[in-house]
Amino acid sequence: MDNSKIGQHISGQFNKELEDVRNKVLTMGGLVEQQIELAVTAFTTGDVEMAELVIKQDNQVDALEMAIDQECMQILALRQPAAFDLRLLIAVIKVINELERVGDMAERIAEMAIQLSNADSNKHDQYYELEHMAELVQEMLHGALDVFARMNIEDVTAITGLDENVDREYGSIIRQLITKMMEDPRNITRMLNVLWVARSLERIGDHACNVCEHLIYMVKGEDVRHLTQEELERKMKE
Amino acid sequence: MDNSKIGQHISGQFNKELEDVRNKVLTMGGLVEQQIELAVTAFTTGDVEMAELVIKQDNQVDALEMAIDQECMQILALRQPAAFDLRLLIAVIKVINELERVGDMAERIAEMAIQLSNADSNKHDQYYELEHMAELVQEMLHGALDVFARMNIEDVTAITGLDENVDREYGSIIRQLITKMMEDPRNITRMLNVLWVARSLERIGDHACNVCEHLIYMVKGEDVRHLTQEELERKMKE
Protein backbone atom coordinates (compact mmCIF):
# COMPACT_ATOMS: atom_id res chain seq x y z
CA MET A 1 0.00 0.00 0.00
CA ASP A 2 1.49 3.34 -1.01
CA ASN A 3 0.20 6.88 -1.11
CA SER A 4 -0.80 6.62 -4.75
CA LYS A 5 -4.49 7.06 -3.99
CA ILE A 6 -3.76 10.58 -2.85
CA GLY A 7 -2.17 11.42 -6.21
CA GLN A 8 -5.13 10.46 -8.36
CA HIS A 9 -7.09 13.71 -8.29
CA ILE A 10 -7.85 15.68 -11.37
CA SER A 11 -7.69 18.79 -9.25
CA GLY A 12 -4.11 19.42 -8.17
CA GLN A 13 -5.41 21.91 -5.63
CA PHE A 14 -7.65 19.32 -3.93
CA ASN A 15 -4.67 17.02 -3.88
CA LYS A 16 -2.61 19.65 -2.16
CA GLU A 17 -5.33 20.23 0.43
CA LEU A 18 -5.49 16.56 1.41
CA GLU A 19 -1.71 16.34 1.57
CA ASP A 20 -1.62 19.44 3.75
CA VAL A 21 -4.16 18.00 6.18
CA ARG A 22 -2.19 14.78 6.49
CA ASN A 23 1.02 16.66 7.13
CA LYS A 24 -0.63 18.70 9.87
CA VAL A 25 -1.84 15.49 11.55
CA LEU A 26 1.74 14.23 11.56
CA THR A 27 2.96 17.53 13.02
CA MET A 28 0.34 17.23 15.75
CA GLY A 29 1.38 13.62 16.32
CA GLY A 30 5.03 14.63 16.66
CA LEU A 31 4.12 17.28 19.20
CA VAL A 32 2.09 14.83 21.25
CA GLU A 33 4.91 12.26 21.15
CA GLN A 34 7.27 14.92 22.47
CA GLN A 35 4.76 15.78 25.21
CA ILE A 36 4.70 12.18 26.45
CA GLU A 37 8.49 11.92 26.36
CA LEU A 38 8.88 15.13 28.38
CA ALA A 39 6.03 14.31 30.79
CA VAL A 40 7.47 10.91 31.68
CA THR A 41 10.98 12.34 32.09
CA ALA A 42 9.59 15.16 34.24
CA PHE A 43 7.82 12.58 36.41
CA THR A 44 10.74 10.23 36.86
CA THR A 45 13.35 12.97 37.41
CA GLY A 46 11.14 15.45 39.31
CA ASP A 47 11.81 18.22 36.80
CA VAL A 48 9.06 20.78 37.49
CA GLU A 49 10.06 23.16 34.71
CA MET A 50 9.82 20.39 32.17
CA ALA A 51 6.39 19.43 33.52
CA GLU A 52 5.24 23.03 33.17
CA LEU A 53 6.42 23.05 29.56
CA VAL A 54 4.25 19.98 28.83
CA ILE A 55 1.21 21.71 30.31
CA LYS A 56 1.91 24.80 28.19
CA GLN A 57 2.36 22.68 25.04
CA ASP A 58 -1.12 21.31 25.47
CA ASN A 59 -2.60 24.60 24.26
CA GLN A 60 -0.67 24.14 21.02
CA VAL A 61 -2.03 20.62 20.65
CA ASP A 62 -5.59 21.83 21.27
CA ALA A 63 -5.15 24.67 18.75
CA LEU A 64 -3.81 22.26 16.15
CA GLU A 65 -6.79 19.95 16.63
CA MET A 66 -9.22 22.82 16.12
CA ALA A 67 -7.35 24.09 13.03
CA ILE A 68 -7.21 20.68 11.37
CA ASP A 69 -10.86 20.02 12.23
CA GLN A 70 -11.85 23.29 10.56
CA GLU A 71 -9.74 22.54 7.51
CA CYS A 72 -11.41 19.13 7.13
CA MET A 73 -14.87 20.72 7.41
CA GLN A 74 -13.99 23.24 4.72
CA ILE A 75 -12.76 20.56 2.36
CA LEU A 76 -15.87 18.47 3.04
CA ALA A 77 -18.12 21.45 2.27
CA LEU A 78 -16.29 22.72 -0.81
CA ARG A 79 -15.02 19.52 -2.44
CA GLN A 80 -17.85 17.16 -1.41
CA PRO A 81 -15.54 14.16 -1.57
CA ALA A 82 -16.70 10.55 -1.80
CA ALA A 83 -15.18 7.10 -1.27
CA PHE A 84 -11.53 7.12 -0.15
CA ASP A 85 -11.25 10.92 0.16
CA LEU A 86 -14.32 11.11 2.35
CA ARG A 87 -13.04 8.32 4.56
CA LEU A 88 -9.63 10.02 4.76
CA LEU A 89 -11.16 13.25 6.05
CA ILE A 90 -13.44 11.52 8.56
CA ALA A 91 -10.52 9.36 9.73
CA VAL A 92 -8.41 12.50 10.21
CA ILE A 93 -11.17 14.11 12.31
CA LYS A 94 -11.22 11.00 14.51
CA VAL A 95 -7.43 10.57 14.68
CA ILE A 96 -6.82 14.16 15.84
CA ASN A 97 -9.40 13.61 18.57
CA GLU A 98 -7.40 10.60 19.77
CA LEU A 99 -4.21 12.66 19.67
CA GLU A 100 -5.82 15.49 21.60
CA ARG A 101 -6.81 13.01 24.31
CA VAL A 102 -3.25 11.63 24.37
CA GLY A 103 -2.09 15.21 24.89
CA ASP A 104 -4.46 15.48 27.85
CA MET A 105 -2.93 12.31 29.31
CA ALA A 106 0.57 13.80 28.94
CA GLU A 107 -0.66 16.95 30.67
CA ARG A 108 -2.06 14.82 33.47
CA ILE A 109 1.27 13.01 33.92
CA ALA A 110 2.98 16.41 34.04
CA GLU A 111 0.57 17.56 36.77
CA MET A 112 1.40 14.43 38.76
CA ALA A 113 5.11 15.22 38.30
CA ILE A 114 4.54 18.64 39.87
CA GLN A 115 2.48 17.23 42.76
CA LEU A 116 5.00 14.51 43.45
CA SER A 117 7.94 16.88 43.35
CA ASN A 118 6.19 18.95 46.02
CA ALA A 119 5.57 15.86 48.12
CA ASP A 120 9.16 14.66 48.14
CA SER A 121 12.14 15.16 45.93
CA ASN A 122 14.46 12.25 46.53
CA LYS A 123 12.48 9.18 45.54
CA HIS A 124 12.44 9.65 41.83
CA ASP A 125 14.68 6.69 41.06
CA GLN A 126 12.04 4.07 41.78
CA TYR A 127 10.09 4.14 38.59
CA TYR A 128 11.73 1.44 36.56
CA GLU A 129 8.46 -0.38 35.73
CA LEU A 130 6.72 2.87 34.88
CA GLU A 131 9.53 3.84 32.51
CA HIS A 132 9.30 0.49 30.79
CA MET A 133 5.54 0.83 30.38
CA ALA A 134 6.07 4.36 29.04
CA GLU A 135 8.54 3.02 26.45
CA LEU A 136 5.97 0.47 25.32
CA VAL A 137 3.15 2.97 24.82
CA GLN A 138 5.51 5.41 23.11
CA GLU A 139 6.48 2.62 20.74
CA MET A 140 2.77 1.97 20.08
CA LEU A 141 1.94 5.62 19.42
CA HIS A 142 5.01 6.11 17.23
CA GLY A 143 4.10 2.98 15.29
CA ALA A 144 0.49 4.13 14.87
CA LEU A 145 1.59 7.52 13.53
CA ASP A 146 4.10 5.84 11.25
CA VAL A 147 1.59 3.46 9.64
CA PHE A 148 -0.82 6.37 9.34
CA ALA A 149 1.84 8.40 7.53
CA ARG A 150 2.63 5.53 5.17
CA MET A 151 -1.03 4.38 4.99
CA ASN A 152 0.36 0.94 5.60
CA ILE A 153 -2.18 -1.35 7.21
CA GLU A 154 -0.02 -4.45 6.98
CA ASP A 155 1.99 -3.48 10.06
CA VAL A 156 -1.03 -2.55 12.15
CA THR A 157 -1.49 -5.79 14.11
CA ALA A 158 2.13 -5.68 15.31
CA ILE A 159 1.25 -2.37 17.00
CA THR A 160 -2.15 -3.30 18.41
CA GLY A 161 -0.63 -6.57 19.65
CA LEU A 162 1.58 -4.61 22.05
CA ASP A 163 -1.50 -3.49 23.97
CA GLU A 164 -1.67 -6.84 25.75
CA ASN A 165 1.85 -6.26 27.09
CA VAL A 166 0.85 -2.78 28.21
CA ASP A 167 -2.18 -4.14 30.06
CA ARG A 168 -0.04 -6.80 31.70
CA GLU A 169 2.54 -4.25 32.86
CA TYR A 170 -0.25 -2.00 34.08
CA GLY A 171 -1.76 -4.81 36.16
CA SER A 172 1.63 -5.62 37.63
CA ILE A 173 2.31 -1.97 38.54
CA ILE A 174 -1.08 -1.65 40.24
CA ARG A 175 -0.43 -4.77 42.33
CA GLN A 176 2.99 -3.46 43.38
CA LEU A 177 1.51 -0.10 44.32
CA ILE A 178 -1.13 -1.74 46.51
CA THR A 179 1.58 -3.75 48.28
CA LYS A 180 3.63 -0.59 48.90
CA MET A 181 0.58 1.25 50.21
CA MET A 182 -0.18 -1.56 52.63
CA GLU A 183 3.43 -1.77 53.82
CA ASP A 184 3.55 1.89 54.69
CA PRO A 185 0.32 3.92 54.65
CA ARG A 186 2.39 7.12 54.52
CA ASN A 187 3.11 6.06 50.93
CA ILE A 188 -0.54 6.21 49.94
CA THR A 189 -0.79 9.72 48.45
CA ARG A 190 2.50 9.32 46.61
CA MET A 191 1.52 5.90 45.27
CA LEU A 192 -1.81 7.25 44.06
CA ASN A 193 0.12 9.73 41.92
CA VAL A 194 2.08 6.86 40.41
CA LEU A 195 -1.18 5.00 39.88
CA TRP A 196 -2.66 7.92 37.90
CA VAL A 197 0.43 8.02 35.73
CA ALA A 198 0.19 4.28 35.04
CA ARG A 199 -3.47 4.68 34.20
CA SER A 200 -2.72 7.57 31.81
CA LEU A 201 -0.07 5.51 30.04
CA GLU A 202 -2.49 2.61 29.71
CA ARG A 203 -5.01 4.97 28.09
CA ILE A 204 -2.38 6.23 25.63
CA GLY A 205 -1.93 2.65 24.47
CA ASP A 206 -5.67 2.43 23.82
CA HIS A 207 -5.63 5.67 21.83
CA ALA A 208 -2.75 4.35 19.70
CA CYS A 209 -4.86 1.26 18.92
CA ASN A 210 -7.79 3.52 18.00
CA VAL A 211 -5.56 5.43 15.55
CA CYS A 212 -4.74 2.10 13.89
CA GLU A 213 -8.45 1.24 13.65
CA HIS A 214 -9.26 4.59 12.03
CA LEU A 215 -6.48 3.95 9.52
CA ILE A 216 -7.92 0.55 8.59
CA TYR A 217 -11.32 2.14 8.10
CA MET A 218 -9.76 4.80 5.89
CA VAL A 219 -7.87 2.33 3.69
CA LYS A 220 -10.23 -0.65 3.60
CA GLY A 221 -13.57 0.98 4.43
CA GLU A 222 -14.10 -1.57 7.17
CA ASP A 223 -15.01 -0.79 10.75
CA VAL A 224 -12.76 -2.99 12.91
CA ARG A 225 -13.47 -1.39 16.29
CA HIS A 226 -14.36 -3.74 19.12
CA LEU A 227 -12.61 -6.72 17.53
CA THR A 228 -10.23 -8.80 19.64
CA GLN A 229 -6.57 -8.92 18.61
CA GLU A 230 -7.09 -12.40 17.08
CA GLU A 231 -10.16 -11.29 15.15
CA LEU A 232 -8.22 -8.30 13.86
CA GLU A 233 -5.28 -10.46 12.78
CA ARG A 234 -7.66 -12.78 10.92
CA LYS A 235 -9.40 -9.83 9.28
CA MET A 236 -6.08 -8.34 8.13
CA LYS A 237 -5.13 -11.61 6.41
CA GLU A 238 -8.36 -11.67 4.37
CA MET B 1 -34.22 27.61 18.39
CA ASP B 2 -36.49 24.87 17.07
CA ASN B 3 -36.00 21.96 14.69
CA SER B 4 -37.19 23.97 11.68
CA LYS B 5 -33.78 23.76 9.97
CA ILE B 6 -34.26 20.04 9.61
CA GLY B 7 -37.57 20.57 7.80
CA GLN B 8 -36.24 22.80 5.05
CA HIS B 9 -35.04 20.22 2.55
CA ILE B 10 -36.41 19.97 -0.93
CA SER B 11 -35.80 16.25 -0.73
CA GLY B 12 -38.23 14.68 1.71
CA GLN B 13 -36.11 11.55 1.65
CA PHE B 14 -32.95 13.38 2.77
CA ASN B 15 -35.01 14.95 5.49
CA LYS B 16 -36.15 11.57 6.67
CA GLU B 17 -32.58 10.29 6.71
CA LEU B 18 -31.35 13.11 8.95
CA GLU B 19 -34.31 12.70 11.27
CA ASP B 20 -33.64 8.97 11.43
CA VAL B 21 -29.99 9.53 12.39
CA ARG B 22 -30.95 11.95 15.15
CA ASN B 23 -33.52 9.52 16.53
CA LYS B 24 -30.95 6.75 16.62
CA VAL B 25 -28.55 9.00 18.56
CA LEU B 26 -31.28 9.58 21.13
CA THR B 27 -31.96 5.85 21.34
CA MET B 28 -28.25 5.26 21.94
CA GLY B 29 -28.26 8.05 24.53
CA GLY B 30 -31.20 6.48 26.35
CA LEU B 31 -29.44 3.13 26.44
CA VAL B 32 -26.27 4.68 27.84
CA GLU B 33 -28.26 6.57 30.48
CA GLN B 34 -29.84 3.29 31.53
CA GLN B 35 -26.40 1.67 31.66
CA ILE B 36 -25.13 4.29 34.13
CA GLU B 37 -28.24 4.01 36.29
CA LEU B 38 -27.91 0.21 36.47
CA ALA B 39 -24.13 0.26 36.95
CA VAL B 40 -24.31 2.65 39.90
CA THR B 41 -27.15 0.70 41.48
CA ALA B 42 -25.24 -2.54 40.96
CA PHE B 43 -22.23 -0.99 42.65
CA THR B 44 -24.02 0.46 45.66
CA THR B 45 -26.24 -2.58 46.25
CA GLY B 46 -23.74 -5.28 45.26
CA ASP B 47 -26.10 -6.72 42.62
CA VAL B 48 -23.83 -8.86 40.44
CA GLU B 49 -26.54 -9.89 37.97
CA MET B 50 -27.35 -6.26 37.30
CA ALA B 51 -23.65 -5.52 36.76
CA GLU B 52 -23.44 -8.37 34.26
CA LEU B 53 -26.42 -6.94 32.39
CA VAL B 54 -24.59 -3.60 32.05
CA ILE B 55 -21.54 -5.34 30.60
CA LYS B 56 -23.76 -7.21 28.14
CA GLN B 57 -25.54 -3.99 27.13
CA ASP B 58 -22.24 -2.47 26.11
CA ASN B 59 -22.20 -4.63 22.97
CA GLN B 60 -25.51 -3.05 21.98
CA VAL B 61 -24.08 0.42 22.53
CA ASP B 62 -21.00 -0.40 20.44
CA ALA B 63 -23.17 -1.85 17.65
CA LEU B 64 -25.37 1.27 17.66
CA GLU B 65 -22.31 3.52 17.36
CA MET B 66 -21.03 1.57 14.37
CA ALA B 67 -24.47 1.54 12.69
CA ILE B 68 -25.00 5.29 13.14
CA ASP B 69 -21.45 6.01 12.00
CA GLN B 70 -22.03 4.04 8.81
CA GLU B 71 -25.35 5.75 8.18
CA CYS B 72 -23.68 9.17 8.52
CA MET B 73 -20.95 8.16 6.07
CA GLN B 74 -23.53 6.99 3.53
CA ILE B 75 -25.46 10.25 3.77
CA LEU B 76 -22.22 12.24 3.46
CA ALA B 77 -21.24 10.27 0.33
CA LEU B 78 -24.64 10.27 -1.37
CA ARG B 79 -26.11 13.63 -0.38
CA GLN B 80 -22.90 15.68 -0.18
CA PRO B 81 -24.42 18.06 2.35
CA ALA B 82 -23.07 21.51 3.16
CA ALA B 83 -23.52 24.09 5.93
CA PHE B 84 -25.89 23.03 8.73
CA ASP B 85 -26.51 19.51 7.40
CA LEU B 86 -22.79 18.81 7.14
CA ARG B 87 -22.21 20.11 10.67
CA LEU B 88 -25.13 18.01 11.93
CA LEU B 89 -23.65 14.80 10.53
CA ILE B 90 -20.13 15.53 11.80
CA ALA B 91 -21.55 16.49 15.21
CA VAL B 92 -23.46 13.20 15.31
CA ILE B 93 -20.28 11.24 14.53
CA LYS B 94 -18.57 13.00 17.44
CA VAL B 95 -21.50 12.74 19.86
CA ILE B 96 -21.89 8.98 19.38
CA ASN B 97 -18.19 8.61 20.12
CA GLU B 98 -18.70 10.44 23.43
CA LEU B 99 -21.68 8.20 24.20
CA GLU B 100 -19.70 5.09 23.39
CA ARG B 101 -17.03 6.20 25.85
CA VAL B 102 -19.70 6.86 28.48
CA GLY B 103 -20.90 3.31 27.89
CA ASP B 104 -17.34 2.10 28.53
CA MET B 105 -17.31 4.01 31.83
CA ALA B 106 -20.60 2.35 32.84
CA GLU B 107 -19.11 -1.02 31.96
CA ARG B 108 -16.09 -0.19 34.11
CA ILE B 109 -18.31 0.71 37.08
CA ALA B 110 -20.13 -2.59 36.59
CA GLU B 111 -16.82 -4.46 36.64
CA MET B 112 -15.92 -2.73 39.91
CA ALA B 113 -19.33 -3.77 41.28
CA ILE B 114 -18.50 -7.39 40.54
CA GLN B 115 -15.00 -7.15 42.05
CA LEU B 116 -16.29 -5.43 45.16
CA SER B 117 -19.08 -7.91 45.67
CA ASN B 118 -16.46 -10.68 45.62
CA ALA B 119 -14.35 -8.80 48.16
CA ASP B 120 -17.12 -8.24 50.68
CA SER B 121 -20.85 -8.11 50.54
CA ASN B 122 -22.02 -6.13 53.54
CA LYS B 123 -20.49 -2.70 53.16
CA HIS B 124 -22.57 -1.45 50.31
CA ASP B 125 -24.39 1.17 52.34
CA GLN B 126 -21.42 3.54 52.57
CA TYR B 127 -21.59 5.17 49.20
CA TYR B 128 -23.68 8.21 49.90
CA GLU B 129 -21.20 10.66 48.32
CA LEU B 130 -20.73 8.44 45.30
CA GLU B 131 -24.48 8.23 44.78
CA HIS B 132 -24.75 12.00 44.94
CA MET B 133 -21.96 12.42 42.41
CA ALA B 134 -23.67 9.83 40.19
CA GLU B 135 -26.93 11.80 40.34
CA LEU B 136 -25.08 14.94 39.27
CA VAL B 137 -23.41 13.38 36.23
CA GLN B 138 -26.65 11.63 35.26
CA GLU B 139 -28.35 15.03 35.38
CA MET B 140 -25.59 16.42 33.15
CA LEU B 141 -25.81 13.62 30.59
CA HIS B 142 -29.61 13.72 30.54
CA GLY B 143 -29.48 17.49 30.08
CA ALA B 144 -26.94 17.20 27.27
CA LEU B 145 -29.08 14.64 25.42
CA ASP B 146 -32.15 16.79 25.98
CA VAL B 147 -30.64 19.99 24.51
CA PHE B 148 -29.25 17.89 21.67
CA ALA B 149 -32.75 16.51 20.96
CA ARG B 150 -34.27 20.00 21.02
CA MET B 151 -31.20 21.62 19.39
CA ASN B 152 -31.51 24.18 22.13
CA ILE B 153 -28.19 25.85 22.86
CA GLU B 154 -29.65 28.36 25.32
CA ASP B 155 -29.71 25.83 28.15
CA VAL B 156 -26.21 24.51 27.51
CA THR B 157 -24.27 26.56 30.08
CA ALA B 158 -26.59 25.39 32.86
CA ILE B 159 -25.43 21.86 32.09
CA THR B 160 -21.72 22.52 31.61
CA GLY B 161 -21.80 24.65 34.79
CA LEU B 162 -22.55 21.51 36.81
CA ASP B 163 -19.12 20.12 35.95
CA GLU B 164 -17.51 22.30 38.62
CA ASN B 165 -19.73 20.66 41.24
CA VAL B 166 -18.80 17.24 39.90
CA ASP B 167 -15.10 18.07 40.13
CA ARG B 168 -15.55 19.35 43.67
CA GLU B 169 -17.39 16.21 44.76
CA TYR B 170 -14.76 14.10 43.05
CA GLY B 171 -11.96 15.85 44.94
CA SER B 172 -13.79 15.42 48.21
CA ILE B 173 -14.40 11.70 47.60
CA ILE B 174 -10.72 11.13 46.77
CA ARG B 175 -9.63 12.85 50.00
CA GLN B 176 -12.05 10.73 52.03
CA LEU B 177 -10.82 7.56 50.36
CA ILE B 178 -7.20 8.42 51.17
CA THR B 179 -8.12 8.99 54.80
CA LYS B 180 -9.92 5.64 54.98
CA MET B 181 -6.97 3.88 53.37
CA MET B 182 -4.59 5.39 55.91
CA GLU B 183 -6.85 4.51 58.84
CA ASP B 184 -7.00 0.87 57.85
CA PRO B 185 -4.68 -0.42 55.12
CA ARG B 186 -6.91 -3.49 54.75
CA ASN B 187 -9.34 -1.05 53.13
CA ILE B 188 -6.93 -0.20 50.31
CA THR B 189 -8.06 -2.60 47.58
CA ARG B 190 -11.72 -1.90 48.30
CA MET B 191 -11.16 1.85 48.36
CA LEU B 192 -9.31 1.70 45.04
CA ASN B 193 -12.43 0.18 43.50
CA VAL B 194 -14.47 3.10 44.82
CA LEU B 195 -11.81 5.46 43.47
CA TRP B 196 -12.12 4.00 39.95
CA VAL B 197 -15.88 4.42 40.11
CA ALA B 198 -15.52 8.06 41.17
CA ARG B 199 -13.04 8.61 38.37
CA SER B 200 -15.39 7.03 35.81
CA LEU B 201 -18.25 9.25 36.97
CA GLU B 202 -16.04 12.32 36.68
CA ARG B 203 -15.21 11.34 33.09
CA ILE B 204 -18.91 10.93 32.27
CA GLY B 205 -19.40 14.56 33.31
CA ASP B 206 -16.66 15.58 30.88
CA HIS B 207 -18.28 13.61 28.05
CA ALA B 208 -21.63 15.32 28.76
CA CYS B 209 -19.86 18.69 28.42
CA ASN B 210 -18.33 17.54 25.14
CA VAL B 211 -21.79 16.61 23.80
CA CYS B 212 -22.89 20.18 24.59
CA GLU B 213 -19.86 21.59 22.75
CA HIS B 214 -20.59 19.48 19.66
CA LEU B 215 -24.18 20.76 19.73
CA ILE B 216 -23.01 24.38 19.80
CA TYR B 217 -20.73 23.70 16.84
CA MET B 218 -23.62 22.12 14.97
CA VAL B 219 -26.03 25.00 15.59
CA LYS B 220 -23.71 28.02 15.56
CA GLY B 221 -20.76 26.71 13.56
CA GLU B 222 -18.42 27.83 16.33
CA ASP B 223 -15.81 25.63 17.97
CA VAL B 224 -16.12 26.27 21.72
CA ARG B 225 -13.90 23.46 22.96
CA HIS B 226 -11.26 24.40 25.51
CA LEU B 227 -13.15 27.48 26.71
CA THR B 228 -13.61 28.01 30.45
CA GLN B 229 -17.17 28.05 31.81
CA GLU B 230 -17.09 31.88 32.00
CA GLU B 231 -15.80 32.21 28.45
CA LEU B 232 -18.53 29.86 27.28
CA GLU B 233 -21.24 31.83 29.11
CA ARG B 234 -19.99 35.07 27.54
CA LYS B 235 -19.90 33.45 24.10
CA MET B 236 -23.47 32.19 24.46
CA LYS B 237 -24.73 35.68 25.25
CA GLU B 238 -23.20 37.13 22.06
Interface residues (C-beta under 8 A of the other chain):
Chain A: N59 D62 E65 M66 D69 Q70 M73 L76 A77 Q80 A82 A83 L86 R87 I90 I93 K94 N97 I178 M181 M182 P185 R186 I188 T189 L192 L195 D223 R225 H226
Chain B: N59 D62 E65 M66 D69 Q70 M73 L76 A77 Q80 A82 A83 L86 R87 I90 I93 K94 N97 I178 M181 M182 P185 R186 I188 T189 L192 L195 D223 R225 H226
